[in-house]
Amino acid sequence: MPELPEVETTRRGLLPKVTNRRVRRVMVRDARLRWPVPANLGKVMEQRVIHGISRRGKYLLWDVESSSGGGFLLCHLGMSGSMFTVSARARPALHDHIDIVLSGGTVVRYHDPRRFGAMLWIAGPNPTHPLLDRLGPEPLEPSFDGLHLFRDSRSRSMSVKQFIMDGQVVVGVGNIYASEALFVAGIRPTTPAGRVSLPRYLRLADTIKSTLAKAIRAGGSSLRDYVKADGQSGTFQLDTQVYGRESQPCRVCKSPIRSIRQGQRSTFYCARCQT
């Protein structure tokens, strides 16, 4: 957490509030994120105009006059981060590590209790960085489909849930959304990836798309510290099919939802609906 729906929700929330705004100041209260915040971040960003924000996987890329001597601010929310707007008069709270102060009085605040996020600078007109180089396809784009999953899974013995959570296979299918998509597709999460047939992968690719789209409409999932760009919580976690519902009746067949550990993460599934 946060995963693709939370990052995309953040991007959509910030975009109209920061586009074509000039950066007046960057205040770094604590530079000790997963990688240290560059000491010159304020110098390279201040007085430049933000042209937009794009997303690659779980990374946000702020275009800060990249075509005219600027570059890109690469942001990752880590395990507990969030970015939201506040007024210039709002006092920072504990774990509010960075403020980006914009023209017009808007402040974008970065909050991260565990400090596993990142805020790095990419100079120049192209957003190339080692963190982005090996990412798989975007699940909401036409280039991602069941045939891609089928071809990439051949001879793989890892579970299908761990397979679709691999960012080199497809980006952004986090733990919640993998459990939910596999339930809708009717595939048991422990099934070896190499044993899933093409028709089932075609179905799974569709359910990944629909699950992520539904999560984005709900503003993502707020399980711990994540909030949307307006400071409000996401609501997807309130209406899950299996995630977080251990021992509760399946919404389809009424069998109790089961929970197991896979890769140090909780997996939820219905033994009757998922085979």
ZADREN-454870 format. One line per field, with one value per residue: residue number from 1; x, y, z of N, C-alpha, C in turn. Coordinates in Angstrom, 1 decimal, always signed. Layout:
% ZADREN-454870
nr = c(NUM  ...)
n.c1 = c(X  ...)
n.c2 = c(Y  ...)
n.c3 = c(Z  ...)
ca.c1 = c(X  ...)
ca.c2 = c(Y  ...)
ca.c3 = c(Z  ...)
c.c1 = c(X  ...)
c.c2 = c(Y  ...)
c.c3 = c(Z  ...)
//
This chain:
% ZADREN-454870
nr = c(1  2  3  4  5  6  7  8  9  10  11  12  13  14  15  16  17  18  19  20  21  22  23  24  25  26  27  28  29  30  31  32  33  34  35  36  37  38  39  40  41  42  43  44  45  46  47  48  49  50  51  52  53  54  55  56  57  58  59  60  61  62  63  64  65  66  67  68  69  70  71  72  73  74  75  76  77  78  79  80  81  82  83  84  85  86  87  88  89  90  91  92  93  94  95  96  97  98  99  100  101  102  103  104  105  106  107  108  109  110  111  112  113  114  115  116  117  118  119  120  121  122  123  124  125  126  127  128  129  130  131  132  133  134  135  136  137  138  139  140  141  142  143  144  145  146  147  148  149  150  151  152  153  154  155  156  157  158  159  160  161  162  163  164  165  166  167  168  169  170  171  172  173  174  175  176  177  178  179  180  181  182  183  184  185  186  187  188  189  190  191  192  193  194  195  196  197  198  199  200  201  202  203  204  205  206  207  208  209  210  211  212  213  214  215  216  217  218  219  220  221  222  223  224  225  226  227  228  229  230  231  232  233  234  235  236  237  238  239  240  241  242  243  244  245  246  247  248  249  250  251  252  253  254  255  256  257  258  259  260  261  262  263  264  265  266  267  268  269  270  271  272  273  274  275)
n.c1 = c(+0.8  +0.5  -1.3  -1.7  -4.4  -4.6  -2.5  -3.2  -5.6  -4.6  -3.1  -5.1  -6.5  -4.7  -3.9  -5.7  -5.2  -2.5  -1.6  -0.1  +0.6  +3.0  +6.0  +6.6  +8.1  +10.0  +9.7  +11.6  +11.3  +12.2  +14.5  +15.0  +13.9  +13.1  +15.2  +17.5  +16.1  +16.9  +19.4  +19.3  +16.7  +14.8  +16.1  +16.2  +13.5  +12.1  +10.3  +9.7  +7.2  +4.6  +3.7  +2.1  +1.0  +1.9  +1.6  +3.5  +3.2  +3.4  +4.5  +4.6  +5.0  +5.9  +5.8  +7.9  +8.4  +9.9  +10.6  +12.0  +14.5  +14.0  +12.7  +11.7  +9.8  +10.0  +7.9  +7.1  +4.9  +5.5  +5.0  +3.3  +2.6  +1.1  -0.2  -1.4  -3.5  -3.3  -4.1  -2.1  -1.9  -2.1  -0.9  +2.0  +1.7  +2.8  +5.1  +4.6  +6.5  +7.3  +6.7  +5.3  +5.0  +2.8  +2.0  -0.7  -1.3  -1.8  -0.8  +1.0  +1.3  +3.4  +3.0  +4.3  +4.5  +6.2  +8.3  +9.1  +8.8  +9.5  +11.2  +12.4  +14.7  +14.6  +16.5  +16.1  +14.4  +13.2  +11.6  +13.4  +14.6  +16.4  +14.6  +12.3  +12.8  +12.4  +9.8  +6.7  +3.9  +1.2  -1.8  -4.3  -4.1  -4.4  -2.3  -2.0  -3.1  -4.9  -3.4  -0.8  -0.3  -0.6  +1.5  +3.7  +3.7  +4.3  +5.9  +6.3  +6.5  +5.6  +3.0  -0.2  -1.2  +1.1  +2.4  +0.9  +1.2  +3.8  +5.8  +7.2  +5.8  +3.2  +2.2  +1.3  -0.7  -1.7  -1.8  -4.5  -6.0  -5.2  -6.2  -9.0  -9.4  -8.7  -10.7  -13.1  -12.5  -12.6  -10.4  -8.2  -5.9  -3.5  -2.9  -0.4  +1.2  +2.0  +0.2  -2.3  -4.8  -5.1  -7.8  -8.6  -6.7  -7.4  -9.8  -9.0  -7.3  -9.2  -10.7  -8.8  -8.5  -11.2  -11.4  -9.4  -10.3  -12.8  -11.8  -10.4  -12.5  -13.7  -11.9  -9.7  -8.2  -8.3  -6.6  -4.6  -2.7  -3.2  -4.7  -6.8  -6.1  -7.6  -7.7  -9.5  -10.7  -10.3  -12.7  -12.9  -12.2  -14.4  -16.2  -15.3  -15.0  -13.7  -11.3  -10.0  -12.1  -12.1  -13.5  -16.1  -19.3  -19.1  -20.0  -21.3  -21.6  -22.0  -20.2  -17.6  -15.1  -11.7  -8.4  -5.0  -1.3  +0.8  +3.9  +4.5  +2.2  -1.3  -3.7  -6.9  -9.7  -12.3  -13.0  -14.9  -15.9  -13.6  -11.4)
n.c2 = c(-1.2  +2.3  +1.2  +0.8  +1.9  +3.8  +5.5  +6.4  +7.7  +9.7  +11.1  +12.0  +13.6  +15.6  +16.8  +18.9  +20.9  +21.5  +21.9  +24.1  +25.7  +27.7  +26.8  +27.9  +27.5  +24.8  +22.9  +21.0  +19.0  +16.6  +14.7  +12.1  +9.7  +6.7  +6.7  +9.4  +12.6  +14.8  +17.3  +19.6  +19.9  +22.0  +24.1  +23.3  +23.1  +25.4  +28.3  +27.3  +26.1  +23.8  +21.4  +19.1  +15.9  +12.6  +9.0  +6.1  +2.8  +2.5  +5.0  +8.5  +11.1  +14.2  +16.8  +19.2  +21.8  +20.2  +20.3  +22.6  +23.0  +22.1  +19.3  +16.2  +15.4  +12.6  +10.6  +8.4  +6.7  +4.8  +2.6  +3.8  +6.4  +9.5  +12.1  +15.3  +18.3  +21.3  +24.3  +27.3  +28.1  +26.0  +24.1  +21.9  +18.4  +15.7  +13.6  +14.9  +15.5  +16.9  +19.9  +21.3  +24.4  +26.3  +28.7  +30.9  +30.0  +27.3  +24.3  +21.4  +18.6  +16.2  +13.2  +10.7  +8.2  +5.9  +6.4  +5.2  +6.0  +7.9  +10.8  +12.0  +13.6  +14.0  +15.1  +16.9  +16.2  +13.7  +11.2  +9.1  +6.5  +4.3  +3.0  +2.8  +1.3  -1.5  -2.1  -3.7  -4.0  -1.5  -2.2  -1.1  -0.4  -1.0  -2.7  -4.6  -7.8  -11.0  -12.8  -11.9  -12.5  -15.3  -16.1  -15.2  -16.7  -19.3  -22.3  -21.4  -21.9  -20.5  -19.2  -18.2  -15.9  -14.6  -14.3  -12.4  -10.2  -9.5  -6.9  -6.8  -8.3  -7.3  -4.0  -2.7  -4.4  -4.9  -6.4  -6.5  -6.1  -8.2  -10.4  -9.9  -9.8  -12.4  -13.8  -12.9  -13.9  -16.6  -18.2  -20.1  -18.8  -20.1  -21.7  -22.9  -20.6  -21.4  -23.4  -22.3  -21.9  -20.5  -19.5  -18.9  -17.1  -15.0  -14.3  -13.5  -11.3  -9.4  -9.2  -8.1  -5.6  -4.6  -4.7  -2.9  -0.6  -0.2  +0.2  +2.6  +4.3  +4.3  +5.7  +4.4  +2.3  +2.8  +1.7  +2.1  +4.7  +6.0  +8.7  +10.5  +13.0  +15.1  +14.8  +13.1  +9.7  +6.7  +4.3  +1.7  -0.6  -1.1  -2.6  -5.1  -8.3  -10.6  -9.9  -9.3  -10.5  -12.9  -15.9  -14.9  -15.1  -16.1  -13.9  -14.9  -17.8  -18.4  -19.9  -20.0  -17.5  -18.0  -17.7  -17.4  -17.4  -16.0  -15.4  -13.7  -12.2  -11.7  -13.7  -13.9  -16.0  -17.9  -21.2  -22.7  -21.2  -20.6  -22.4)
n.c3 = c(+0.0  -0.7  -3.7  -7.3  -7.8  -5.7  -6.2  -8.7  -8.2  -6.5  -8.4  -10.2  -8.5  -7.7  -10.2  -11.4  -9.6  -9.6  -12.2  -14.5  -12.5  -10.7  -9.0  -5.9  -3.6  -2.1  +0.7  +2.7  +5.4  +6.4  +5.0  +4.9  +3.4  +1.6  -0.3  +0.0  -0.1  -2.7  -2.1  -3.5  -4.4  -4.1  -5.4  -8.1  -8.7  -7.9  -9.0  -11.4  -13.8  -13.4  -15.6  -15.7  -14.5  -14.7  -14.6  -13.9  -13.4  -10.0  -9.6  -9.6  -11.9  -12.1  -14.4  -14.7  -16.3  -18.2  -20.9  -21.3  -20.0  -17.4  -15.7  -14.3  -11.4  -9.6  -7.8  -5.2  -3.2  -1.3  +1.5  +3.3  +2.5  +1.4  -0.7  -0.6  -0.8  +1.0  +2.7  +2.7  +5.3  +6.9  +9.5  +9.7  +10.4  +12.5  +10.7  +8.3  +5.8  +3.5  +1.8  -1.1  -2.3  -4.1  -6.7  -6.0  -3.6  -3.0  -1.3  -1.7  +0.2  +1.5  +3.2  +5.3  +7.4  +7.7  +6.1  +3.7  +1.1  -1.9  -3.3  -6.0  -8.4  -11.9  -14.3  -17.4  -20.7  -20.8  -19.0  -17.8  -15.8  -13.5  -11.8  -13.3  -15.4  -15.7  -15.5  -16.0  -18.4  -18.4  -16.6  -17.3  -19.9  -23.5  -24.4  -22.5  -21.9  -21.7  -23.2  -23.0  -20.3  -20.3  -22.1  -20.7  -18.5  -18.9  -18.0  -15.4  -12.0  -9.7  -7.7  -9.1  -8.0  -6.9  -9.3  -10.8  -9.2  -9.7  -10.6  -13.0  -14.7  -14.8  -13.9  -10.7  -9.6  -6.7  -3.4  -2.3  -4.7  -6.3  -4.9  -5.1  -7.9  -8.7  -7.4  -8.8  -11.3  -10.7  -10.1  -8.2  -5.8  -5.2  -7.4  -9.6  -11.7  -14.3  -14.9  -15.5  -17.9  -21.2  -21.8  -19.2  -18.4  -20.1  -19.1  -16.5  -17.0  -17.9  -15.5  -13.8  -14.9  -14.6  -11.8  -10.9  -12.1  -10.8  -8.2  -8.5  -9.1  -6.6  -5.1  -4.2  -1.6  +1.8  +4.3  +6.2  +6.4  +4.1  +2.3  +0.0  -2.5  -1.6  +1.0  +2.0  +2.8  +0.9  -0.4  -1.3  +0.2  +1.8  +0.5  -0.5  -2.1  -1.2  +0.2  +3.4  +4.6  +6.1  +7.3  +7.0  +5.2  +1.8  -0.7  -2.9  -2.8  -0.1  +1.4  +3.9  +3.8  +3.2  +4.6  +3.8  +4.0  +1.7  +0.3  +2.5  +2.8  +3.3  +1.9  +0.5  -0.2  -1.8  -1.4  -2.7  -4.9  -6.3  -8.2)
ca.c1 = c(+0.0  -0.6  -1.1  -2.0  -5.6  -4.4  -1.6  -3.9  -6.5  -3.8  -2.7  -6.3  -6.9  -3.7  -3.7  -6.2  -4.8  -1.1  -1.2  +0.1  +1.0  +4.5  +6.5  +7.2  +9.1  +9.9  +10.2  +11.9  +11.5  +12.9  +14.9  +15.3  +13.0  +13.8  +16.4  +17.5  +15.6  +18.1  +19.6  +19.0  +15.4  +14.2  +16.8  +15.9  +12.1  +11.5  +10.1  +9.3  +5.8  +4.2  +2.9  +1.2  +1.5  +1.6  +1.9  +4.0  +3.1  +3.1  +5.3  +4.1  +6.0  +5.5  +6.5  +8.3  +9.1  +10.9  +11.0  +12.7  +15.6  +13.6  +12.8  +10.6  +9.8  +9.6  +7.4  +6.6  +4.2  +6.0  +4.0  +2.3  +2.6  +0.0  +0.1  -2.7  -3.4  -3.7  -3.9  -0.8  -1.9  -2.2  +0.4  +2.3  +1.6  +3.9  +5.3  +4.5  +7.9  +7.7  +5.6  +5.5  +4.2  +2.6  +1.4  -2.1  -1.5  -2.0  +0.4  +1.0  +2.0  +3.7  +2.9  +4.8  +5.0  +7.2  +9.4  +9.5  +8.5  +10.7  +10.9  +13.7  +14.7  +15.1  +16.7  +16.0  +13.1  +12.7  +11.5  +14.1  +15.3  +16.5  +13.4  +11.2  +13.3  +12.0  +8.4  +5.8  +2.8  +0.1  -2.9  -5.4  -3.9  -4.7  -1.2  -2.1  -4.2  -4.7  -2.4  +0.5  -0.2  -0.4  +2.8  +4.8  +3.6  +4.7  +6.9  +6.5  +5.9  +5.1  +1.5  -0.8  -1.3  +2.4  +2.7  +0.2  +1.7  +5.2  +5.8  +7.8  +4.8  +2.2  +2.4  +0.3  -1.8  -1.3  -2.4  -6.0  -6.6  -4.9  -7.2  -10.3  -9.5  -8.7  -12.1  -14.0  -12.1  -12.8  -9.1  -7.6  -4.7  -2.4  -2.6  +0.8  +1.0  +2.2  -0.9  -3.5  -5.0  -5.3  -9.1  -8.7  -5.9  -8.2  -10.8  -8.3  -6.9  -10.4  -11.1  -7.8  -8.9  -12.4  -11.2  -8.7  -11.2  -13.7  -11.1  -10.1  -13.8  -13.9  -10.9  -8.7  -8.5  -7.7  -6.4  -3.8  -2.4  -3.5  -5.8  -6.8  -5.5  -8.4  -7.6  -10.5  -10.3  -10.9  -13.8  -13.0  -12.1  -15.7  -17.1  -14.6  -15.6  -13.0  -10.2  -10.3  -13.4  -11.9  -14.6  -17.4  -19.8  -18.9  -21.2  -21.9  -22.1  -22.2  -19.1  -16.7  -13.9  -10.5  -7.2  -3.7  -0.2  +1.6  +4.9  +4.4  +1.0  -2.5  -4.5  -8.3  -10.3  -13.4  -12.6  -15.9  -16.0  -12.3  -10.9)
ca.c2 = c(+0.0  +2.4  +0.5  +1.6  +2.7  +4.9  +6.4  +7.0  +8.6  +10.8  +11.8  +12.7  +14.7  +16.7  +17.3  +20.2  +21.8  +21.9  +22.1  +25.5  +26.5  +27.9  +26.3  +29.1  +27.0  +23.4  +22.8  +19.6  +18.9  +15.4  +14.2  +10.6  +8.8  +5.4  +7.3  +10.8  +13.7  +15.6  +18.5  +20.7  +19.8  +23.3  +24.9  +22.9  +23.2  +26.7  +29.3  +26.6  +25.8  +22.3  +21.2  +18.0  +14.7  +11.3  +7.9  +4.9  +1.9  +3.2  +6.2  +9.7  +11.9  +15.6  +17.4  +20.6  +22.4  +19.3  +20.6  +23.9  +23.1  +21.5  +17.9  +15.5  +15.0  +11.3  +10.4  +7.1  +6.8  +3.8  +1.8  +4.6  +7.8  +10.2  +13.5  +16.0  +19.7  +22.0  +25.8  +27.8  +28.4  +24.7  +23.7  +20.5  +17.5  +14.7  +12.9  +15.7  +15.7  +17.8  +20.8  +22.0  +25.6  +26.7  +30.0  +30.9  +29.6  +25.9  +23.6  +20.0  +18.1  +14.7  +12.6  +9.4  +7.8  +4.9  +7.0  +4.2  +6.6  +8.5  +12.0  +12.2  +14.5  +13.5  +16.3  +16.7  +16.1  +12.4  +10.6  +7.8  +6.3  +2.8  +2.5  +2.6  +0.6  -2.9  -2.2  -4.4  -3.1  -0.9  -3.1  -0.5  +0.0  -2.1  -3.6  -5.7  -8.7  -12.4  -13.5  -11.5  -13.3  -16.7  -16.3  -14.9  -17.6  -20.7  -23.0  -20.8  -22.7  -19.6  -19.2  -17.2  -14.6  -13.9  -13.9  -11.1  -9.1  -9.2  -5.7  -7.0  -9.0  -6.2  -3.1  -2.1  -5.3  -5.1  -7.6  -6.4  -6.2  -9.5  -11.3  -9.6  -10.1  -13.8  -14.3  -12.7  -14.8  -18.0  -18.9  -20.2  -18.0  -21.0  -22.4  -22.5  -19.7  -22.1  -24.3  -21.6  -22.0  -19.2  -18.9  -18.4  -15.8  -14.0  -13.8  -12.8  -9.9  -8.6  -8.9  -7.2  -4.3  -4.1  -4.5  -1.7  +0.6  +0.0  +0.8  +4.0  +5.1  +4.4  +6.5  +3.5  +1.7  +3.4  +0.7  +2.6  +6.1  +6.6  +9.5  +11.0  +14.3  +16.1  +14.5  +12.1  +8.3  +5.9  +3.4  +0.3  -1.7  -1.3  -3.4  -6.2  -9.6  -11.6  -9.3  -8.9  -11.1  -14.3  -16.6  -14.4  -15.9  -15.6  -13.1  -15.7  -19.1  -18.4  -20.6  -19.1  -17.0  -18.5  -16.8  -18.1  -16.5  -16.2  -14.3  -12.9  -11.4  -12.4  -14.0  -14.3  -16.7  -18.8  -22.5  -23.2  -20.4  -20.5  -23.7)
ca.c3 = c(+0.0  -1.7  -5.0  -8.5  -7.7  -4.8  -6.9  -9.8  -7.5  -6.1  -9.6  -10.7  -7.5  -7.7  -11.5  -11.7  -8.6  -9.8  -13.6  -14.9  -11.3  -10.5  -7.7  -5.2  -2.6  -1.7  +2.1  +3.1  +6.8  +6.7  +3.7  +5.1  +2.8  +1.2  -0.8  +0.5  -1.0  -3.2  -1.4  -4.4  -5.0  -4.1  -6.3  -9.4  -9.0  -7.6  -10.1  -12.6  -13.9  -13.5  -16.8  -15.6  -13.7  -15.3  -13.8  -14.5  -12.3  -8.7  -9.6  -10.2  -12.6  -12.3  -15.5  -14.2  -17.4  -18.7  -22.3  -21.3  -19.0  -16.1  -15.6  -13.7  -10.0  -9.5  -6.5  -4.8  -1.9  -0.4  +2.2  +4.1  +2.1  +0.7  -1.1  -0.6  -0.8  +2.2  +2.6  +3.2  +6.7  +7.6  +10.2  +9.4  +11.5  +12.6  +9.5  +7.1  +5.6  +2.4  +1.2  -2.4  -2.2  -5.5  -6.9  -5.7  -2.2  -2.8  -0.9  -1.8  +1.4  +1.5  +4.6  +5.2  +8.7  +7.7  +5.3  +2.6  -0.2  -2.5  -4.1  -6.7  -9.5  -13.2  -15.2  -18.9  -21.3  -20.9  -17.7  -17.7  -14.5  -13.3  -11.1  -14.2  -16.6  -15.9  -15.2  -17.0  -19.0  -17.6  -16.7  -17.9  -21.3  -24.5  -24.5  -21.5  -22.1  -21.2  -24.0  -22.4  -19.1  -20.7  -22.7  -19.7  -17.3  -19.2  -17.2  -14.1  -10.9  -8.7  -7.7  -10.0  -7.3  -6.9  -10.7  -11.3  -8.4  -10.1  -11.4  -14.3  -15.5  -15.0  -12.8  -9.9  -9.1  -5.3  -2.7  -2.3  -6.0  -6.8  -4.3  -5.6  -9.3  -8.8  -7.0  -9.8  -12.4  -10.3  -10.1  -6.8  -5.8  -5.1  -8.6  -10.3  -12.9  -15.6  -15.2  -15.8  -19.3  -21.9  -21.6  -17.8  -18.3  -20.8  -18.1  -15.4  -17.5  -17.8  -14.1  -13.3  -15.4  -14.0  -10.4  -10.7  -12.5  -9.7  -7.1  -8.8  -8.9  -5.1  -4.5  -3.7  -0.3  +3.0  +5.3  +7.3  +6.4  +2.8  +2.0  -1.3  -2.6  -0.9  +2.4  +2.4  +2.7  -0.2  +0.2  -1.9  +1.2  +2.4  -0.4  -1.1  -2.2  -0.3  +1.0  +4.8  +5.1  +6.6  +8.0  +6.6  +4.1  +0.5  -1.2  -4.0  -2.4  +1.3  +2.1  +4.6  +3.1  +3.8  +4.5  +3.9  +3.8  +0.5  +0.2  +3.7  +2.7  +3.5  +0.7  +0.8  -1.3  -1.6  -1.8  -3.6  -6.1  -6.9  -8.4)
c.c1 = c(+0.9  -0.2  -1.6  -3.3  -5.4  -3.5  -2.3  -4.9  -5.8  -3.5  -3.9  -6.7  -6.0  -3.7  -4.4  -5.8  -3.3  -0.8  -1.2  +0.3  +2.5  +4.9  +7.2  +8.3  +8.9  +10.5  +10.4  +12.2  +12.3  +13.2  +15.2  +14.2  +13.8  +15.2  +16.4  +16.9  +16.8  +18.2  +19.2  +17.6  +14.7  +14.8  +16.3  +14.4  +11.5  +11.5  +9.8  +7.8  +5.6  +3.3  +1.9  +1.8  +1.0  +1.9  +2.5  +4.1  +2.6  +3.9  +4.5  +5.2  +5.4  +6.4  +6.7  +9.1  +10.2  +11.4  +11.8  +13.7  +15.2  +13.8  +11.6  +10.8  +9.2  +9.2  +6.9  +6.0  +4.7  +4.9  +3.0  +2.2  +1.3  +0.4  -1.3  -2.5  -3.9  -3.5  -2.6  -0.7  -2.0  -0.9  +0.7  +2.2  +2.8  +3.9  +4.9  +5.9  +8.2  +6.5  +6.1  +4.5  +4.1  +2.0  -0.1  -2.4  -1.7  -0.7  +0.1  +1.8  +2.2  +3.8  +3.4  +5.3  +6.1  +8.4  +10.0  +9.3  +9.7  +10.2  +12.3  +13.6  +15.3  +15.3  +16.6  +14.6  +12.5  +12.7  +12.1  +14.8  +15.3  +15.3  +12.2  +11.6  +12.7  +10.6  +7.6  +4.8  +1.8  -1.1  -4.2  -5.3  -4.1  -3.6  -1.2  -3.3  -3.9  -3.6  -1.0  +0.7  +0.1  +1.0  +3.9  +4.8  +4.0  +5.9  +7.2  +5.8  +5.3  +3.6  +1.0  -0.9  +0.0  +2.8  +2.1  +0.6  +3.2  +5.1  +6.4  +6.8  +3.7  +2.3  +1.1  -0.8  -1.3  -2.1  -3.9  -6.5  -6.3  -6.0  -8.6  -10.4  -9.5  -10.1  -13.1  -13.8  -12.3  -11.5  -8.6  -6.2  -3.4  -2.0  -1.3  +0.5  +1.0  +1.1  -2.3  -3.6  -5.2  -6.7  -9.2  -7.9  -6.7  -9.2  -10.1  -7.8  -8.1  -10.8  -10.1  -8.2  -10.1  -12.2  -10.5  -9.5  -12.2  -13.0  -10.8  -11.4  -14.1  -12.9  -9.8  -9.1  -7.7  -7.7  -5.6  -3.7  -2.9  -4.8  -5.7  -6.2  -6.3  -8.5  -8.6  -10.1  -11.0  -11.8  -13.8  -13.0  -13.4  -16.6  -16.4  -15.4  -15.0  -12.0  -10.7  -11.6  -13.3  -13.1  -16.0  -17.9  -19.5  -20.2  -21.9  -22.5  -22.3  -21.2  -18.2  -15.5  -12.7  -9.4  -6.0  -2.6  +0.5  +2.6  +4.8  +3.2  -0.2  -3.2  -5.9  -8.9  -11.5  -13.1  -13.7  -16.0  -14.7  -11.6  -9.6)
c.c2 = c(+1.3  +1.7  +1.4  +2.4  +3.9  +5.9  +7.1  +8.0  +9.8  +11.7  +12.7  +13.8  +15.9  +17.5  +18.7  +21.3  +22.3  +22.3  +23.6  +26.4  +26.6  +27.4  +27.5  +28.6  +25.5  +23.4  +21.3  +19.6  +17.7  +14.8  +12.7  +9.7  +7.5  +5.7  +8.8  +11.7  +14.5  +16.9  +19.7  +20.7  +21.2  +24.1  +24.6  +23.0  +24.6  +27.6  +28.6  +26.2  +24.3  +22.2  +20.0  +16.9  +13.5  +10.2  +6.7  +3.9  +2.6  +4.5  +7.3  +10.5  +13.3  +16.2  +18.9  +21.2  +21.5  +19.7  +21.9  +24.0  +22.6  +20.0  +17.3  +15.2  +13.6  +11.0  +9.0  +7.2  +5.8  +3.0  +2.6  +6.0  +8.2  +11.6  +14.2  +17.5  +20.3  +23.5  +26.2  +28.0  +27.1  +24.3  +22.2  +19.7  +16.5  +13.9  +13.6  +16.2  +16.7  +18.7  +21.4  +23.2  +26.1  +28.1  +29.9  +30.4  +28.1  +25.3  +22.1  +19.4  +16.6  +14.2  +11.2  +8.9  +6.8  +5.3  +6.0  +4.8  +7.2  +9.8  +12.3  +13.1  +13.8  +14.7  +15.9  +16.4  +14.7  +11.7  +9.2  +7.7  +4.8  +2.2  +2.2  +1.7  -0.8  -3.1  -2.9  -3.4  -2.6  -1.8  -2.4  +0.0  -1.2  -3.1  -4.7  -6.5  -10.1  -13.1  -13.2  -12.4  -14.7  -16.9  -16.2  -15.9  -19.0  -21.2  -22.3  -21.6  -21.8  -19.6  -18.1  -15.9  -13.9  -13.5  -12.6  -10.0  -8.8  -8.0  -5.7  -7.7  -8.0  -5.3  -2.9  -3.0  -5.7  -6.2  -7.6  -6.8  -7.6  -10.5  -11.1  -10.0  -11.7  -14.4  -14.1  -13.6  -16.3  -18.8  -18.9  -19.6  -18.9  -21.8  -22.0  -21.7  -20.5  -23.1  -23.6  -21.5  -20.6  -18.7  -18.3  -17.1  -14.7  -13.4  -13.0  -11.4  -9.0  -8.2  -8.0  -5.8  -3.7  -3.9  -3.2  -0.5  +0.8  +0.6  +2.2  +4.8  +5.2  +5.2  +5.7  +2.9  +2.4  +2.4  +1.2  +4.2  +6.8  +7.5  +10.0  +12.4  +15.4  +15.8  +13.5  +10.7  +7.7  +4.9  +2.0  -0.8  -2.0  -2.3  -4.5  -7.5  -10.6  -10.9  -8.8  -9.5  -12.6  -14.7  -16.0  -15.1  -15.3  -15.0  -13.8  -17.0  -19.3  -19.2  -19.6  -18.8  -17.5  -17.5  -17.6  -17.0  -16.9  -15.0  -13.3  -11.9  -12.3  -12.5  -14.5  -14.9  -17.5  -20.2  -23.1  -22.5  -20.4  -21.9  -23.7)
c.c3 = c(+0.0  -3.0  -6.1  -8.3  -6.8  -5.4  -8.0  -9.3  -7.1  -7.3  -10.1  -9.7  -7.5  -9.1  -11.7  -10.7  -8.8  -11.2  -13.9  -13.6  -11.2  -9.1  -7.1  -4.3  -2.4  -0.3  +2.4  +4.6  +7.2  +5.4  +3.8  +4.7  +2.4  +0.5  -0.4  -0.6  -1.4  -2.5  -2.2  -5.0  -5.1  -5.2  -7.8  -9.8  -8.8  -8.8  -11.4  -12.6  -14.1  -14.7  -16.7  -14.7  -14.4  -14.3  -14.5  -13.3  -11.1  -8.6  -10.2  -10.8  -12.9  -13.4  -15.1  -15.3  -18.0  -20.1  -22.4  -20.1  -17.6  -16.1  -15.0  -12.2  -10.0  -8.0  -6.3  -3.4  -0.9  +0.2  +3.0  +3.7  +1.4  +0.4  -1.2  -0.5  +0.5  +1.9  +3.1  +4.7  +7.6  +8.2  +9.9  +10.7  +11.5  +11.3  +8.2  +6.7  +4.5  +2.0  -0.1  -2.4  -3.6  -5.5  -6.6  -4.3  -1.9  -2.3  -1.0  -0.7  +1.2  +2.9  +4.5  +6.5  +8.7  +6.8  +4.3  +1.2  -0.8  -3.2  -4.7  -7.9  -10.7  -14.0  -16.7  -19.3  -21.3  -19.5  -17.6  -16.4  -14.2  -12.6  -12.1  -15.3  -16.8  -15.5  -16.4  -17.6  -18.0  -17.7  -17.3  -19.3  -22.3  -24.6  -23.5  -21.7  -21.6  -21.9  -23.4  -21.2  -19.4  -21.2  -21.6  -18.6  -17.6  -18.5  -15.8  -13.1  -9.8  -8.8  -8.6  -9.3  -7.2  -8.3  -11.1  -10.4  -8.7  -11.0  -12.7  -15.2  -15.8  -13.7  -12.0  -9.4  -7.7  -4.7  -2.6  -3.6  -6.7  -6.2  -4.9  -7.1  -9.5  -8.4  -8.2  -11.0  -12.0  -10.3  -8.6  -6.8  -5.7  -6.3  -9.2  -11.6  -14.2  -15.9  -15.5  -17.3  -19.9  -21.7  -20.2  -17.7  -19.1  -19.8  -17.0  -15.8  -17.4  -16.4  -13.4  -13.7  -14.7  -12.5  -10.1  -11.0  -11.4  -8.5  -7.3  -8.6  -7.4  -4.4  -3.9  -2.3  +0.8  +4.1  +6.5  +7.1  +5.1  +2.8  +0.6  -1.3  -1.9  +0.6  +2.9  +2.2  +1.4  +0.5  -0.4  -0.9  +1.9  +1.7  -1.1  -1.1  -1.2  +0.6  +2.3  +5.3  +5.5  +7.5  +7.7  +5.4  +2.8  +0.0  -2.4  -3.5  -0.9  +2.1  +2.8  +3.8  +3.9  +3.7  +4.7  +3.7  +2.5  +0.3  +1.3  +3.6  +2.8  +2.2  +1.1  -0.4  -0.9  -2.2  -2.8  -4.9  -6.9  -7.0  -9.2)
//
